[in-house]
């Protein structure tokens, strides 16, 4: 019973992340990116939001995959999925750092 509730919550979080990722790929909705969030109003109006939407969409997609892996792990009890989760987390962090550097270089 407890595993079912946990899996349900993890699934809802994963689905939400996939939805936000899809909207970011379409460049719709709020831009979940620190460069945009901390920019002044004038900077927001002049900045090219496309690379930031793409970066946010990919990070949200990878986070959604991580939560989906947790759902499968909780439901099926496949312990080695934890290592795939960690690998996905590492890829997400590396992608976020590398893409930020590339965006800033222009």
Secondary structure, DSSP 8 states (H G I E B T S, - for coil): -HHHHHHHHHHHHHHHHHHHHHHHHTT-S----HHHHTS-HHHHHHS--HHHHHHHHHHHHHHHHHHHHHHHHHHH--TTHHHHHHHHHHHHHHHHHHHHHHHHH-
